[in-house]
Amino acid sequence: MVYAIVKLAIYLICFLAALFALSGVQFDRFVNVRQPMKAQLLFLILAMALAYLCGSFLLELTIFNGLT
C-alpha cells in the first residue's frame, strides 16, 4: 500500500515537472498551428511519456524497488 502511494506521488511529481519543462519548447515551429487540439494532445502525450521514463528511473534508484 505504501509503495503504491509513493509510486503514484513520484509519477505525479514527474508529470508536473515534465509539463513545466515542455512548456519551454516552442511547439508552433513543429506542428500546424491551425490544428491546436492535435498540438495539445502531442504535448500531453510527450509529458506523460517523459514522466513515465523519469518516474521509472527514480523508482529504480530508490529503496522501494524490492517492495512490490
C-alpha positions in Angstrom: 0.0 0.0 0.0 2.8 2.4 0.9 4.6 1.5 -2.3 1.6 2.3 -4.4 1.2 5.7 -2.8 4.9 6.5 -3.2 4.8 5.3 -6.8 1.8 7.5 -7.6 3.3 10.5 -5.9 6.6 10.1 -7.8 4.8 9.8 -11.2 2.6 12.8 -10.4 5.6 14.9 -9.5 7.4 13.8 -12.6 4.4 14.6 -14.7 4.2 18.1 -13.3 7.9 18.6 -13.9 7.6 17.3 -17.5 4.7 19.8 -18.1 6.9 22.6 -16.7 9.9 21.5 -18.8 8.0 21.1 -22.0 6.3 24.5 -21.7 9.7 26.0 -22.7 9.6 24.3 -26.1 8.1 26.2 -28.9 5.8 23.6 -30.5 4.4 26.1 -33.0 7.6 25.6 -35.1 6.9 21.8 -35.3 3.2 21.5 -35.6 0.4 23.1 -37.7 -1.0 26.0 -35.7 -4.3 25.7 -37.5 -5.0 22.5 -35.5 -4.3 23.4 -31.9 -6.1 20.3 -30.5 -3.5 18.0 -32.1 -0.7 20.1 -30.8 -2.1 20.0 -27.2 -2.6 16.2 -27.5 1.0 15.8 -28.6 2.1 18.0 -25.7 0.2 15.8 -23.3 1.5 12.5 -24.7 5.1 13.8 -24.6 4.6 14.9 -21.0 3.2 11.5 -20.0 6.0 9.6 -21.7 8.7 11.8 -20.2 7.1 11.5 -16.7 6.9 7.7 -17.0 10.5 7.4 -18.0 11.7 9.8 -15.3 9.5 8.2 -12.7 10.6 4.7 -13.6 14.2 5.8 -13.4 13.7 7.3 -10.0 11.8 4.3 -8.7 14.6 2.0 -9.8 17.1 4.0 -7.8 15.2 4.0 -4.5 14.8 1.6 -1.7 11.2 0.9 -2.7 12.3 -1.2 -5.7 12.1 -4.5 -3.8 8.8 -3.9 -2.0 6.4 -4.8 -4.8 
